[in-house]
Amino acid sequence: MADQNVPPRRPRDDRGWDGRQHHTADGYAENTSSAPYGYDSPHPHQGGYPAQGDPRDQYVDGYAQPAPAPRGPQWVGPEGLGRPAPARTAGTGLPTLDDDDEPGRKVGRRKAMVALGGTAAVVAGGAALAMTPQIRSLFGGDAAAGDATGSTVTDGTAARPSGQQPSTVRTYTEQNESYMGSRAGEALKKNAPTGGRSFSGPAAAAAATTVTVKTVLAKDPILHLARRATFGATPAVVSDIKKMGIDGWIRAQLEPDKLEPSKAELKLAELPTQKLDVQQLRAQRDQLNDQGAQPEREMVDATIARQIWSKRQLFEVMVDFWNDFLHVAADFDGGEVYRNSFDKDVVRKHALGSYPEMLVAANKHPALLIYLNQKDSRKDAINENLARENLELYSVGVDGGYKEPDVRQAAMLQTGRGVQDGKYVFRPEQHYVGKVKILGFTHANNSSEPKKAEAAIDAYITYIALHPSTAKYVAQSLATRFVSDTPPKSLVDRLAKTYTTNNGMIKPVLMALFSSSEFWAAVGQKVRRPMEYLVATYRTLGVSPEASPKHNNGDNKRTPYARGLRQIHDKMRELGQFPMGQPTPDGYPDVYVAWTSAGTMLNGWNEAGELLAGYRTVFTYTAPEKLVAKPPATAGAYVDALSQRLVNQKLSTREKNLILGVAGVSATAKVDATFNGAITAVARAILASPQHHLR
């Protein structure tokens, strides 16, 4: 579980919209830092800056700035590019499973569930890992032209070393690799498929591939596709794949605009801020504040709704992927105005399109310019946060071949971009003019005239987005998301080649991935992260976005649907993962060993129990005794039928016996539709099984 870098929850859902985040913990360790949830940057002591400021340094926006030099730009930051996020304090405790051991019961419910989930739910491809309470914490006029490529120091301080590898931070891909270097990671690697080949299409690849890895999941290609390309298999999804065929279903998912919106997506009109653009949000600020509206939170709520109920599942999976890869946190100072637009106009617009175009658009969007302080960067006071992250996180990666001078020259080139009156602007008087050379990209950059200067910056952004290291970085990340925590190099190389050949277009890369034997051989090689587990639980239980007939709406500000989405959102915060939730720009890790936590698992199981009981009347739930249309009369057969309904397959004999132990009955015992009163506990235990934890 990621128990660090989790934004604290606000003290009330109905807090007025005052623009700046309030860092009251409300269940999390309180953040005592005075900095807002903007970008402090996670990089410890980079670029050769001293850990303690030089006595001659000046300070701009809280960063050490070297004393003025005779010529050249002055640098704002990075003193090490910020401080690490505060760790959560101990003592939050584990959720308590209800209906614990009772006198006379052969196997206590808590013990049975821990036995089931603790040793089996963490199985990825047959490598059983020991459950511990916390295996690992997550971790005016043109200026005189200069020459940023020369050997003479031009950054205003001769004391600053050059040519150093800029960072040791764990980036989106590298952090995944670092976790997989653990003992648990090594166990997973031994069971991962190696090597493979391409086929003419996904269906051909599925038909020709034999699954040889050890896994508890059924080796059914339709179920495998449904688990990986959606947020959780449902009867409707499985039926659609069977009806349309694997190729037809994937083609349809790659054209999301042609898929009709679900009822839940149409109900997103009940989130008032989601239909407002930046200017409207600014103009209606007071009115929205009086209503208790929180635009950045409603954006997360809407994202959760789409993950659960949208028919455009592959698109939503890719939106989530890019929100980790090209990450801008929802909770930052300015997110309430700009983050919804970034979601719509950058991530969603390009999620299945061109990554170079996405990166160019991101670099002109107020959300990113504010989040990474680019709006404050000018030729005489340069902030290199965005320039660094463009290289380190959003393109070539920390091992992509760039050096510290590349970061500085990129930061100089990118000056002039800012935000004014809620809109992106280019300020020619703040743009550095002079030759730059960055990772093989060379440009005269000899004019501050907006059209020419912006063309130079866009050319550079496009260049790094198409760099061979970026192709590998994107390929590695996609293979990690869709295939396994340790994807075969053969697949990564082919995907990188496809990315390059198609100039960074994403659909061809996804088709190449789904047409590979590596994808179809990797059954059981991914474990759901906390957010994914919760969303999959809602999906498999068939929760409806309509309010229950029992609901009594006592909130005049928000509809039951809006309040229900906020409840899911808050639960995800408790679990440590929610859409766009990472405050730092590296995004969430996407490997199992980064999320192992007994507390998170128990909390997820308890939430499954809440859903089965239908306590939250803001939605409509299927009663657990009605999940199976015609329940068998014996306990063993009922468990088989219920498992088939919830996880699309029967469980092993051992798992089945553990679940029968939860109910305290034998396989041959006679039961009614309520499992003699234990149906909620039995269904929850099935949702604690590895078959539901794996994707």
N, C-alpha and C positions, 0 to 999 in steps of 0.2 A: 504493500500500500504506500502511496505517496503521502507521508504524513508531515512533510515540510512543504513550504511554498504554496500552501492552500489558503486562499483569501478568506479572512474571517467573514462570517455571516453578519449581516446587519442586524441590529437588535429587534427591528420590527419590519414586517412585510409592508406596512402602510406608511413607512417613513416618507416624509416629503422629499421631493427631488431638489436637493440644494446644490447639486453640481459636484461636490467633492465627497469622496467615500468616507464613511465613518468606520473606524476600525475597532469597534467594540467586538469582543471575541464571540460572545453568544455561543458558547460551546467549544470554542477553539482557544488555543493559547493566544493571549492578547498580544497584538503587535505594538511594541512600545516605540517603534521607530517613528520619527516625525515626518518621514517622507510619505507622500501619497502613494497609492497603488499605481503610480505611473511606472516608469522604467528606471530602476536603480541600477540595473544590469547585474548579471550574475558572475561576472568574470573577476576572479580574484587576482589583483596585482599583475596586470598584463602590460605588455609593451615596454617594459623596462622602467616604468615610473616607480619612484621610491614609495614605500608603504607610508611613510610620513612625509608631509609636504615640506618642500624646501622653504626656509624662512623668507626667501625672496618672492615666493609665489603669491599671486593675487588669487581671489576666489570669485568665480562667476557661477551663479546658479548652484552654489554648493560644491562645485568641483574646483580642485586646485588648478590654477592657470599660471604657467611660467611667467616670470617678469618679462617686460617688453624687450624684444631684440631689435637690432637695427632694421631688419627687413623681414618679409615673409609673414604668413598668417600666424596668429596666436591661437593656441589650442585650449579649448574648453573641455576638460575631462581628458581621457579617462585616467583617473588616479589609480587605476586598477579596475576601472569601470564598475564601481559600486560595491555594495556590501551583500553578503549572502543573506537570504531570507531567514527570518527568525524561525527556530525550530519550535514545534509544539511541545509544551510541557507534558510530562507524564501525568497520569491520573485520570484520564478520561474514562478508563474502565471499559469492560466488555459489556455488550448488551446481554440481558438475561433472557435465556430461552424460557418460555413459559412451560406449563405442564411437564415439570421436571419429574425426576424419579418418584414413583409412588410405591407404597408398601405392596409387596406381592407381585410387582411387575418384573418380569424376567430381565428385560433390557430397558433401562431408563431412556426416556425420549432424548434427553440431552446427550447422553452417552452414545446412543445410537446415531444421532445426527452428526456428532463430532467424529464418530468412527466412519460414517459414510462420507462426510464432506472433508474431514481433516486429512484423511489418507487417500481419498479417491477423487475429491473435487479438484485437487491440485495435480491430478494426473494429466500430463500432456504426452500423448503418444506412448503411454505405458511406463514412463519414468516417474515413479512415485516419489514425491519429495516430502520430507517431514514437515509437519505444520508446527510453526512456532508463533508465539504472540506477535513477534515482529522480526522477520528474517533480516530485512534491510530497510533502513529509512532512505528516502530519495534525497535517496540522495538528490546715383546720377551718372552716366558716362562710363565708358570702358576704363578699367584700371590698366596700368602698364602690364604688359604680358610678362609672366615669369616662366620658369621651367621647373616643374615639380619632379622631373625625372633626373635631374643632375645630381652629382655626388655631393654638392654643397648642401649643408643642412638648411632647410627652408621652413622648418616648423617652429622657429622662434626659440629653440633651446638646444644648444650643442650637447647638453648633458644627457639628452634622451638617446638611448641606444637604438640602432636600426638593425634591420635584417633578422630580427628574432621571430620565431614562430609565435603568432600573436596570442595563443590561448591554450589552456589545458582544460577548458570547460567541456562538459559532456554535452554535445549537441544532440539533436533529435535522433540521428542515426548512431552516432558514436556512443551516446549514453545507453542505447539498446545493446550495443556490443559490449560495453563495460559490464552491464548486469549479466550478460551471458557468459562472462569470464569467471563467474562464481562457480562453486561446487554444484549448485543446483543447475546452473546453466550448462555445465559440462554434461550432466546427466541427460538434459534435453537434447544436446547436440548428438549424443550417441544414437538416439532414436530417430533423428531427422533424416528424411530422404536425401540422397546425394545424386547429383547428375540428373540428366533428363534430355528431352528433345522437344521440338516444336511439331505441331500438326497443322493440318489445313484449317481447322476450326476447333472450337471448344468441345463440341459433341464428339468429334473424331478423337480428340485427346482423351476425353473421358472414357470412351469405349476401348481404347488401346492401352490404358494405364491400369496396372495391377497395384493395389495398395499393399505394401509389404511391411509397413511400420506397425509396431504394437500400439493398439488403441482400443479403448472401450466403446468407441463410437461405431455405429453401423457403417460399413464401407459402401454406402449408397451414394453415387455421384450426385443425384438430385438433392438429397439431404445436405451433402457437402457444399454444393453451390448455394443452397438456401441459407446455410449457416454463415458462409463467408461473404456473400454479396449482399446480405441484408443484416438488419440488427436482430434477427432471430427468425427461425423458420416458423411459419404458421400454416394451418391447413390450407388457407387460400393461396399462399405462395407456392407450396408444394404442388397443389392442384394446377396452378398456372404453368409451372415448369413442365409438368407432365403433359399438359394440353398443348403448349406452344413448342415444346422441345427445348433442349438446352440452348441451341443456337438462337432460336427465335426469341426466347425469354431474355437472353443477354442483349440481343439487338434492340429489343423494346426498352430495356432498362437504360441503354446508351442513348436513347432519344426521350429523355424525361418530359420534355415539353408536350409530347404527344400522349402522355398518360394523364388521365383525368384526375383532378385533385380529389382527395378523400373528404369525407364529411368533416373529419377533424381539422383538415387544412382550411376548409371553408369557414369553420368556426373561429379561425384565428382572427377574424374581423372583431372578435370580442376582446382582443388585446389592442387598445386604442392607439398606442404609440407606433405599432408596427406598420401602419399605413402612412406615416408621416415622414417626410424627408428632413434633411438637416435644417433647412431654413424654417420649416414648419415647427420643428422641435424647439428651435430657438425662439420663434415668435410666440409660441404657446407655452412657454416655460412656466409662467405663473399659474396658468390654468391647470396644467398637468401637475404642478406641484400641489395645488389645492386638492386635486383628485388622488394624490398619493401615488401617481404613476411613476414607474421606474423604467425608462426605455431600455436600458442595457439589460435589466433583468427580464423584461418581457421578451427581448430577443432570445435569451437563453430558454425561456419558457416555450417560445414558438419552435425553437430548434428541437427541443425534447418532444414536442407534439409530433413533429415531422418524423423523427426517428421512430416513434412508436406506431404511428398510423399512416404515414405516407405510403402510397403505392410506388413512389419513385425511390425505392430503397437503395439501389446502387449509387444513385446520385447523392443521397444523404450520407452514405458511407464515405464517399469521396469528399463531401463537404467537411465531414469530421476529420478526414485525413489531412486536408489542406489547413484546417484550423489548428492542427498540431504542427504541421510543417512550416507554414507561413503564418506564424502565430502572433496574434494581437489579442491580449487579454480583454475579456468583457469588462472586468472591474479595473478600470484605470481612470485617472482624473481627466475626463473628456469623453469617456466611453458612453456616458448617458446621451450625448449628442451625436457622436460620430460612429460608434461601433456598429449600429444597425445598418448604416449605409455601407460600411466596409463589408459586412456580411453579404449584402445584396449586390453591390456594384463591383466587388472584387472577387470574393471567394465563390459565391454562387454563380455569378456571371461566367466565370472561367473554369469551374470545377471539372468539367469534362471537355474543356477547350484547350487553349494554348497556355502552358505555364509561363513562357516568356511574356506574353501579353498580361497575364495575371500579375507578374512581378513588376512590370512597368506600371500597371494601373495602381498597384499597392504603393509604389514609390511616389505617386502623385495624390494619394488620398490623405485627407487630414488626420484620420485615425492613426495611421502609421507615422506620419510626420510628427504628431504630438507624442505618441507613445514612446518613440525613440529619440525625442528631442531635436529632430531635424529642423523644426520650425525656428529654433534658436540659433542654428548654425549659419554663420556668415563668414565672409572672406577674412575678416580681421579677428574673428573669435569662432574657431571651428569646433564643432561637436562631432565626434566620429562614431557615435553610437550606431546610427543607421548604416553608415558605410561598413562598419565592422560586421554587423549582423547580416547585411546583404551578402557578404562573403561567407561568413562562418555558419550561419543558420539557414539562409534562404537560397543559397546557390551551391558553391563548390564544396562547402564543408571545411571543417577545421584542418583536415589533411589534404585539402584540395590544391595545395601548391602555392598559396599566397603567403607573403611575408608582411611584416609590419609596414614597410614603405608603401605596399599596395593599399593597405587600409588608409594610410594618411593621404595618399594621392586621390583615392576614391572619395574621401571626405571633402577634399578640396574641390573636386569636380562637382560634387553634389550640392555645393552651397548655392543659395538663392531660392531654394524651394521653401515655401512657408504656408501659413494659413492666415487668412484675413476675412473677417465677417462670416466665418463659418465655411469658407470656400478655399480651395487650393489656389495659391498665387505663386508667381515667379517674380522675384525681386532682382532685377538685373544689377542694381547697385551693390548687392550683397554677394554676387557670384564671383568666385575666384577665376581669373583669366590666366591661362598659361598651359603649356604642354603637360600632358599626363601620360603615364604608362602604367597599366595595371594588369598583371597576369597576361601579358602579351597584347593587351588592348592599348593602342596608341592613338592619341587624338591631339590636334593642335589646340583645341579649346581656346581659340584666339578672339572670341567675341562674347560680350555679355548681352548682346541683343537676344531677347527671349527666345525667338524661334530657333536661332542657331545654338544657343547655349543648351536649351532643353533637348534639342536633337542630339547633342553630344552626350548628355546624360542618359537619354533613352537608348542610344547606341551602345553605351557601356553596360546598362542593365540587361539589354538583350544579349550582349556578348557573354556575360557571366551566366545568364540563364541557359545558354546553349553550350556552355563549356563542357568538355568531356567529363570533368570531375562532377559537374552538376548532373549530367546524365546518369552517372553511376550512383550519385547520392539519391536522386529521385527513384531510380530503379531499386536500390537497396531498401529504401523506405517502403515502397509499394510492395515489394516481395515480403518484407517483414509483416506488413499489415495483412496481406491476403494469403500468404503461404505458410511461413513458420518463423519462429523467433531466430532461427539460424538458416536463412534461405540459401540454397545451393548457389555457388558462384556461377555455375553454368547459366542459371536463370537470370541472375543479376546482369551478367554480361550481355545476354540476348536482349533483355529489356532496355539496357543502356543504349545498345546499338539501334533499337527501334526508336527510342526517344530522339537520338541524333538524326537518324534518317528522316524522321517526320517533323523535324524542326520544333521539338518540344510539345507536339500535340499529344494529348493524354489518351484519347480513345484508342489509337493504334497500340499504345503501350498496354492498355488493359486487355485488348483483344489478344495480344501476344502472350500476356500472362495467362489468360483463361484457355489459350490454345497450347499450353505447355503441359507436359506430363508431370512436372514438379508440382504444379497447383493441384492436380487431381490425386497425386500420390500422398499429399500432405494431410490426410484426414486425421483429425485429433491433435494437430500440432499447434493450435492456438487456444489460449485460455482467455475467457472474457474478462475485461477489466471491470471495475465496480460499476461504472455507468452503463456499460454494455450488458452486464448481468441484470441490472434493474430494468432496462428497456426490454430485454428479451423476456423477462418475467411478465411484464405488462402485455407483450405481444402474444405469448403462448397462452395466457389466461383469457385472452379475448376481451380485455377490458374495453368498454364502450365509452366514447367521449361525452355521451349524454348523461345528464344528472339522473341519479336514482329517483324513483317515485317517492322514496322516503325522505328526500332532501328538503330541508327547510332553509331557504336562502335568507340568511340574516345579514348579509353584506350588501349594502346598496351601491358600493363603489365597483365591485367586481362580480362577474358572473361565476356560477359554480365551476364552469370549465376553466376560467382564468385562475381561480383559486386552487383548483385541482392540479393544474400544471405547476403552480408555485410550490405546492406541497411536494411534488416529485423533485423539483429543482432543489428544494431545501434538503430533501433526503439524500440527493446526490452529493450535496456539499458535505453532509455528515460522512458519507462514504469516501470522500476525498477526491472525487472526480466529477466534473460536470462540464458541459460544452463551453469551450473557451475559458476554462477556469484557471489555468496555470498563469500566475501573475507575471512570471518572467518569460522572455520571448523564445524559450527553447521548446515549448509544448510538452505534452505528457509523453512519457516513455510508452512503448508499445510492445513490451515483452513481459512475460508472466512474472519473472522473479523480481521485477520492480514493484509488484503489487501484492505480494504475499503477506497476509495479515489475518490472524484469527479473528480479531475484532471486526474487520470489514466483512468477513464471511458470515459471522454470526449476525451482524447487523442486516446484511442482505437477506438472510434466511428469515429473520423476524419480519422484515418488510414483506416478504412473500406471504407470511402468515397473515399480515394485516390485509393484504389484497384478497386472499382467499376468504377471509372472514367478511369482506365487504364493508368494513367499518367506515370508510370514507365515502360518503354518499354523494360527493361531487361528481363521481363517475358511476357507471352501471357495471356491476360485476356479475359474472355467472356464478351461481351458487356452487360450491365444490361438489355437492352431491349430484349436480346436473352436468358436470364436465363430461361424463360418459353417458351417452344416451340410454343405454340399457345395461346398467351395472350387473356384472355376474354375481351369483349368490355366494360364492366362496371367496375368502380373503385373498388367496394367491392369484386367482384369475382376475380379481378386481384390481390388484396391484399391476398386473400385466396390462390390463386395458387402460388404466389411468396413466401408466408410463408411456404407452403408445400415444395417448392423447397429448401429454405434456412435453415429452422429449422425443417423440416419433420413433421409439423403439422399446423393446423390453429390456429390463435390467438383468444383470448377471444374477446367478443364484445367491451369491453372497450378499449383494446389494439388496436383493428382494427380501432376504431373511432379516436384514437389518431394518428394513422398512416395516416388515411385519412386527418386528420387535417394538417399533415406535407405537404401534397399536396394541401390543401385548396379546397378539393372537397367532395361531398357527395358519399355515397355508390352506388347510382344509376346513377351517372354521367357517361357519355360516355367518354372513354379514348382510346388512341391509344397505340401502343407497348411501346412508350416512357413515358407512363402515362402523356401525354400532357406536356412532358418536365421535369417531376418531378421524373422519375424512379430511378435516383441515390439517391435522398433524401429518397424516399420511401424504397428502398432496405436497405439503411444504417439504417433507423429507425427500420426495422425488425431485423437487426443485433445488435441493441441496446436493443432488447426485452429480458425478462428473459429467454425465450426459447433458446436463443443463449448463454447467460451468464452461464446457469446451465449446469453441465455435469453429 
